[in-house]
Amino acid sequence: MLKNDFVNNGFGHLDQLLSFDEVVELRKLYDVLLEDKKLTAGLRSDLSGNSSNSEAVEKITQIMLPSSIEPQLLEKQVYTKALAWARDLLGDDMALDFDMLINKAPFTDTETPWHQDAAYWIDLPDKRSVSCWIALDDVYEENGCMWFARRYDQKLLEHSHKIAGGALSVQAFPENGKPLPLKAGGCSFHDGFTLHYSKGNSTNGQRRALILNFRPQEMIKLERERGMDHTGKRKFRKSDDAL
């Protein structure tokens, strides 16, 4: 079912990738990184475009390469499980390119605009990629679950920054977008060209997600040779196409 959805639509999901105990262990490591701005400096940003002032409330906290700061993450089964699914979806040469944490803080109500992940990346000859978005809290529309729009082809749309320092966005709302609520431990998989979005968190709890991105090992090697290591220095390219 997952593979069929991914091939036909550019995304799919699993109701349960992780057990409750696995989620609890990941939350402990996640929260340490979320709270320690000094430890995560240089890999941390607020995708809402908020100031980096240490006193400001981060609305959408992104921490790139968390496993480079906390190697215990790589010992967790989530990395092994997600990689196995990535290889099932796209081939045995798939490998972990990068990981990241994205948290939406309580009562911040700040959306992540519609975008394609490929807009953040350099162009590569082999365009296979899959991101595994793992819910560490129950996610639903009110706290910022993912929305997806069916992908029809591998076309990169034109993106821009609505807010300086904020997330990239396409120019219009896709008509076929739908929310994908998940229980903690569930996950979604999406292609780099699949449009996705999330509403803001209007609840009193965190909306914590761990994202693992996979692509062919040779393409990871090529990325590094071209200076792309996903440390948070955003690069995006424009397309002649518009939504």
VOKOLGU-358606 format. One record per residue (C-alpha): residue number from 1; residue in three letters; x, y, z. Coordinates in nm, 4 decimals. Layout:
NUM | ALA | X | Y | Z $
...
This chain:
1 | MET | 0.0000 | 0.0000 | 0.0000 $
2 | LEU | 0.2763 | 0.2484 | 0.0969 $
3 | LYS | 0.4820 | 0.1760 | -0.2140 $
4 | ASN | 0.1806 | 0.2032 | -0.4411 $
5 | ASP | 0.0809 | 0.5385 | -0.2870 $
6 | PHE | 0.4353 | 0.6711 | -0.3078 $
7 | VAL | 0.4840 | 0.5722 | -0.6721 $
8 | ASN | 0.1442 | 0.7018 | -0.7838 $
9 | ASN | 0.1095 | 1.0127 | -0.5688 $
10 | GLY | 0.4576 | 1.1057 | -0.4455 $
11 | PHE | 0.3694 | 1.0358 | -0.0819 $
12 | GLY | 0.2351 | 0.7683 | 0.1508 $
13 | HIS | 0.2285 | 0.6841 | 0.5190 $
14 | LEU | 0.2570 | 0.4181 | 0.7879 $
15 | ASP | 0.0234 | 0.4279 | 1.0851 $
16 | GLN | 0.3043 | 0.2967 | 1.3058 $
17 | LEU | 0.6773 | 0.2999 | 1.2357 $
18 | LEU | 0.7800 | 0.3188 | 1.6038 $
19 | SER | 0.6509 | 0.1745 | 1.9296 $
20 | PHE | 0.5434 | 0.4016 | 2.2136 $
21 | ASP | 0.8643 | 0.3191 | 2.4044 $
22 | GLU | 1.0759 | 0.4146 | 2.1027 $
23 | VAL | 0.8899 | 0.7452 | 2.0742 $
24 | VAL | 0.9490 | 0.8217 | 2.4433 $
25 | GLU | 1.3238 | 0.7601 | 2.4087 $
26 | LEU | 1.3457 | 0.9845 | 2.1031 $
27 | ARG | 1.1532 | 1.2609 | 2.2792 $
28 | LYS | 1.4132 | 1.2687 | 2.5581 $
29 | LEU | 1.6997 | 1.3312 | 2.3138 $
30 | TYR | 1.4858 | 1.5665 | 2.1060 $
31 | ASP | 1.3925 | 1.7869 | 2.4008 $
32 | VAL | 1.7548 | 1.8251 | 2.5138 $
33 | LEU | 1.8469 | 1.9570 | 2.1692 $
34 | LEU | 1.5380 | 2.1753 | 2.1506 $
35 | GLU | 1.6167 | 2.3443 | 2.4808 $
36 | ASP | 1.9925 | 2.3921 | 2.4321 $
37 | LYS | 2.0415 | 2.6853 | 2.1935 $
38 | LYS | 2.4138 | 2.7001 | 2.2645 $
39 | LEU | 2.4716 | 2.3347 | 2.1754 $
40 | THR | 2.2727 | 2.3658 | 1.8526 $
41 | ALA | 2.4051 | 2.7068 | 1.7446 $
42 | GLY | 2.4958 | 2.7147 | 1.3759 $
43 | LEU | 2.2536 | 2.4354 | 1.2904 $
44 | ARG | 1.9422 | 2.5992 | 1.4293 $
45 | SER | 1.6946 | 2.8424 | 1.2722 $
46 | ASP | 1.3369 | 2.9610 | 1.3048 $
47 | LEU | 1.1547 | 2.8928 | 0.9792 $
48 | SER | 0.9002 | 3.1610 | 1.0658 $
49 | GLY | 1.1711 | 3.4206 | 0.9958 $
50 | ASN | 1.1809 | 3.5312 | 1.3595 $
51 | SER | 1.4904 | 3.7035 | 1.4983 $
52 | SER | 1.7733 | 3.4830 | 1.6267 $
53 | ASN | 1.7542 | 3.6762 | 1.9565 $
54 | SER | 1.7932 | 3.4145 | 2.2305 $
55 | GLU | 1.5000 | 3.5692 | 2.4200 $
56 | ALA | 1.2565 | 3.5382 | 2.1290 $
57 | VAL | 1.0101 | 3.2489 | 2.1192 $
58 | GLU | 1.0961 | 3.0240 | 1.8257 $
59 | LYS | 0.7777 | 2.9481 | 1.6376 $
60 | ILE | 0.9096 | 2.6817 | 1.3994 $
61 | THR | 1.2434 | 2.5510 | 1.5256 $
62 | GLN | 1.4561 | 2.3657 | 1.2708 $
63 | ILE | 1.7741 | 2.1887 | 1.3817 $
64 | MET | 1.9783 | 2.0414 | 1.0985 $
65 | LEU | 2.1922 | 1.7287 | 1.1398 $
66 | PRO | 2.0913 | 1.6624 | 1.5036 $
67 | SER | 2.2741 | 1.3285 | 1.5001 $
68 | SER | 2.6027 | 1.5151 | 1.4469 $
69 | ILE | 2.5447 | 1.6794 | 1.7855 $
70 | GLU | 2.3815 | 1.3841 | 1.9607 $
71 | PRO | 2.5240 | 1.0584 | 1.8161 $
72 | GLN | 2.2906 | 0.8522 | 2.0355 $
73 | LEU | 2.0209 | 0.9284 | 1.7824 $
74 | LEU | 2.1932 | 0.7065 | 1.5272 $
75 | GLU | 2.1704 | 0.4151 | 1.7705 $
76 | LYS | 1.7904 | 0.4324 | 1.7634 $
77 | GLN | 1.5992 | 0.1865 | 1.5481 $
78 | VAL | 1.4145 | 0.4656 | 1.3711 $
79 | TYR | 1.7138 | 0.5242 | 1.1423 $
80 | THR | 1.7360 | 0.1552 | 1.0509 $
81 | LYS | 1.3618 | 0.1170 | 1.0023 $
82 | ALA | 1.3249 | 0.4285 | 0.7880 $
83 | LEU | 1.6235 | 0.3307 | 0.5716 $
84 | ALA | 1.4722 | -0.0129 | 0.5067 $
85 | TRP | 1.1524 | 0.1518 | 0.3830 $
86 | ALA | 1.3480 | 0.4033 | 0.1716 $
87 | ARG | 1.5292 | 0.1168 | 0.0008 $
88 | ASP | 1.2036 | -0.0661 | -0.0564 $
89 | LEU | 1.0577 | 0.2462 | -0.2177 $
90 | LEU | 1.3527 | 0.3605 | -0.4315 $
91 | GLY | 1.6276 | 0.0972 | -0.4392 $
92 | ASP | 1.9093 | -0.0614 | -0.2413 $
93 | ASP | 2.1503 | 0.2259 | -0.3115 $
94 | MET | 1.9505 | 0.4653 | -0.0921 $
95 | ALA | 2.1392 | 0.6050 | 0.2104 $
96 | LEU | 2.0851 | 0.8690 | 0.4778 $
97 | ASP | 2.1660 | 1.2120 | 0.3351 $
98 | PHE | 2.0677 | 1.4230 | 0.6358 $
99 | ASP | 1.8398 | 1.4356 | 0.9374 $
100 | MET | 1.6631 | 1.7279 | 1.1028 $
101 | LEU | 1.4227 | 1.8203 | 1.3799 $
102 | ILE | 1.1312 | 2.0546 | 1.3239 $
103 | ASN | 0.9199 | 2.1674 | 1.6172 $
104 | LYS | 0.6154 | 2.3933 | 1.6232 $
105 | ALA | 0.5894 | 2.5564 | 1.9643 $
106 | PRO | 0.2564 | 2.5832 | 2.1520 $
107 | PHE | 0.0181 | 2.8691 | 2.0671 $
108 | THR | 0.2428 | 3.0053 | 1.7900 $
109 | ASP | -0.0060 | 2.9349 | 1.5098 $
110 | THR | 0.2482 | 2.9837 | 1.2292 $
111 | GLU | 0.2050 | 2.7899 | 0.9065 $
112 | THR | 0.4776 | 2.6319 | 0.6980 $
113 | PRO | 0.3868 | 2.7383 | 0.3422 $
114 | TRP | 0.3372 | 2.5035 | 0.0497 $
115 | HIS | 0.6750 | 2.4070 | -0.0955 $
116 | GLN | 0.8839 | 2.1311 | -0.2526 $
117 | ASP | 1.1916 | 2.0118 | -0.0662 $
118 | ALA | 1.3870 | 2.0005 | -0.3931 $
119 | ALA | 1.3760 | 2.3819 | -0.3997 $
120 | TYR | 1.6273 | 2.3821 | -0.1116 $
121 | TRP | 1.8685 | 2.1440 | -0.2841 $
122 | ILE | 2.1174 | 2.1598 | -0.5680 $
123 | ASP | 2.0253 | 1.9958 | -0.8980 $
124 | LEU | 2.1483 | 1.6371 | -0.9310 $
125 | PRO | 2.1350 | 1.3951 | -1.2264 $
126 | ASP | 1.9646 | 1.1198 | -1.0237 $
127 | LYS | 1.6594 | 1.2854 | -0.8690 $
128 | ARG | 1.5426 | 0.9971 | -0.6506 $
129 | SER | 1.4838 | 1.1063 | -0.2918 $
130 | VAL | 1.2483 | 1.0318 | -0.0078 $
131 | SER | 1.1907 | 1.2106 | 0.3206 $
132 | CYS | 1.0530 | 1.0186 | 0.6160 $
133 | TRP | 0.8567 | 1.2559 | 0.8445 $
134 | ILE | 0.8127 | 1.0913 | 1.1849 $
135 | ALA | 0.5553 | 1.2200 | 1.4334 $
136 | LEU | 0.6779 | 1.2261 | 1.7941 $
137 | ASP | 0.3437 | 1.3693 | 1.9079 $
138 | ASP | -0.0065 | 1.2978 | 1.7833 $
139 | VAL | -0.0447 | 1.5368 | 1.4899 $
140 | TYR | -0.3657 | 1.6788 | 1.3456 $
141 | GLU | -0.4717 | 1.9975 | 1.1714 $
142 | GLU | -0.4806 | 2.2143 | 1.4850 $
143 | ASN | -0.1177 | 2.1478 | 1.5820 $
144 | GLY | 0.0337 | 2.1305 | 1.2348 $
145 | CYS | 0.0068 | 1.7879 | 1.0748 $
146 | MET | 0.1436 | 1.7551 | 0.7233 $
147 | TRP | -0.0691 | 1.8258 | 0.4170 $
148 | PHE | 0.0246 | 1.6768 | 0.0793 $
149 | ALA | -0.0776 | 1.7381 | -0.2795 $
150 | ARG | -0.0503 | 1.4606 | -0.5342 $
151 | ARG | 0.2697 | 1.4800 | -0.7397 $
152 | TYR | 0.2155 | 1.4403 | -1.1126 $
153 | ASP | 0.5754 | 1.4793 | -1.2312 $
154 | GLN | 0.9221 | 1.5824 | -1.1167 $
155 | LYS | 0.8796 | 1.9483 | -1.2017 $
156 | LEU | 1.0351 | 2.2105 | -0.9761 $
157 | LEU | 0.8068 | 2.5102 | -0.9328 $
158 | GLU | 0.9280 | 2.8631 | -0.8681 $
159 | HIS | 0.9756 | 2.9380 | -0.4991 $
160 | SER | 1.0333 | 3.2545 | -0.2998 $
161 | HIS | 1.0758 | 3.3721 | 0.0590 $
162 | LYS | 0.7580 | 3.5314 | 0.1940 $
163 | ILE | 0.9583 | 3.6412 | 0.4985 $
164 | ALA | 1.3334 | 3.7038 | 0.5029 $
165 | GLY | 1.5010 | 3.4079 | 0.6682 $
166 | GLY | 1.1778 | 3.2087 | 0.6627 $
167 | ALA | 1.0695 | 2.8998 | 0.4751 $
168 | LEU | 1.0427 | 2.8918 | 0.0966 $
169 | SER | 0.6978 | 2.8933 | -0.0608 $
170 | VAL | 0.5335 | 2.8427 | -0.3983 $
171 | GLN | 0.3013 | 3.1057 | -0.5359 $
172 | ALA | -0.0400 | 2.9407 | -0.5069 $
173 | PHE | -0.2381 | 2.6936 | -0.3010 $
174 | PRO | -0.2674 | 2.3467 | -0.4612 $
175 | GLU | -0.6312 | 2.2505 | -0.5114 $
176 | ASN | -0.5767 | 1.8827 | -0.4311 $
177 | GLY | -0.4020 | 1.9219 | -0.0935 $
178 | LYS | -0.5217 | 1.7061 | 0.1960 $
179 | PRO | -0.4192 | 1.6766 | 0.5643 $
180 | LEU | -0.2529 | 1.3616 | 0.6962 $
181 | PRO | -0.3062 | 1.3253 | 1.0730 $
182 | LEU | -0.0849 | 1.0699 | 1.2496 $
183 | LYS | -0.0483 | 0.9172 | 1.5926 $
184 | ALA | 0.2902 | 0.9503 | 1.7645 $
185 | GLY | 0.5170 | 0.6876 | 1.6081 $
186 | GLY | 0.3462 | 0.7088 | 1.2714 $
187 | CYS | 0.5231 | 0.8535 | 0.9684 $
188 | SER | 0.4853 | 0.9740 | 0.6139 $
189 | PHE | 0.7199 | 0.9396 | 0.3162 $
190 | HIS | 0.7351 | 1.1968 | 0.0384 $
191 | ASP | 0.9341 | 1.2681 | -0.2751 $
192 | GLY | 1.1452 | 1.5829 | -0.3082 $
193 | PHE | 0.9070 | 1.7233 | -0.5724 $
194 | THR | 0.5882 | 1.6588 | -0.3751 $
195 | LEU | 0.4150 | 1.9744 | -0.2541 $
196 | HIS | 0.3491 | 1.9808 | 0.1196 $
197 | TYR | 0.2377 | 2.2244 | 0.3877 $
198 | SER | 0.1364 | 2.2437 | 0.7530 $
199 | LYS | -0.0837 | 2.4785 | 0.9535 $
200 | GLY | 0.0387 | 2.6480 | 1.2675 $
201 | ASN | 0.0238 | 2.4985 | 1.6150 $
202 | SER | -0.2696 | 2.6545 | 1.8001 $
203 | THR | -0.2656 | 2.3983 | 2.0847 $
204 | ASN | -0.0945 | 2.3951 | 2.4248 $
205 | GLY | 0.1557 | 2.1203 | 2.3346 $
206 | GLN | 0.4648 | 2.0866 | 2.1162 $
207 | ARG | 0.4447 | 1.9440 | 1.7659 $
208 | ARG | 0.7699 | 1.7517 | 1.7421 $
209 | ALA | 0.8860 | 1.5800 | 1.4235 $
210 | LEU | 1.2041 | 1.3985 | 1.3238 $
211 | ILE | 1.2763 | 1.4017 | 0.9496 $
212 | LEU | 1.5193 | 1.1644 | 0.7773 $
213 | ASN | 1.6084 | 1.2248 | 0.4131 $
214 | PHE | 1.7444 | 0.9520 | 0.1863 $
215 | ARG | 1.8937 | 0.9596 | -0.1626 $
216 | PRO | 2.1357 | 0.7445 | -0.3672 $
217 | GLN | 2.4816 | 0.7087 | -0.2145 $
218 | GLU | 2.6480 | 0.8362 | -0.5321 $
219 | MET | 2.4337 | 1.1497 | -0.5261 $
220 | ILE | 2.5262 | 1.2153 | -0.1630 $
221 | LYS | 2.8916 | 1.1908 | -0.2633 $
222 | LEU | 2.8291 | 1.4329 | -0.5514 $
223 | GLU | 2.6473 | 1.6769 | -0.3214 $
224 | ARG | 2.9413 | 1.6882 | -0.0826 $
225 | GLU | 3.1852 | 1.7403 | -0.3707 $
226 | ARG | 2.9731 | 2.0401 | -0.4746 $
227 | GLY | 2.9712 | 2.1819 | -0.1223 $
228 | MET | 2.6170 | 2.0857 | -0.0180 $
229 | ASP | 2.6084 | 1.9354 | 0.3309 $
230 | HIS | 2.2638 | 2.0512 | 0.4566 $
231 | THR | 2.4052 | 2.2531 | 0.7448 $
232 | GLY | 2.1248 | 2.5059 | 0.7130 $
233 | LYS | 2.2813 | 2.7315 | 0.4493 $
234 | ARG | 1.9792 | 2.7383 | 0.2273 $
235 | LYS | 2.0323 | 2.7217 | -0.1457 $
236 | PHE | 1.7460 | 2.7177 | -0.3921 $
237 | ARG | 1.7173 | 2.7390 | -0.7639 $
238 | LYS | 1.4475 | 2.9014 | -0.9717 $
239 | SER | 1.2458 | 2.7221 | -1.2318 $
240 | ASP | 1.0864 | 2.8611 | -1.5453 $
241 | ASP | 0.7686 | 2.6870 | -1.4330 $
242 | ALA | 0.5120 | 2.8428 | -1.2010 $
243 | LEU | 0.2284 | 2.6827 | -1.0110 $
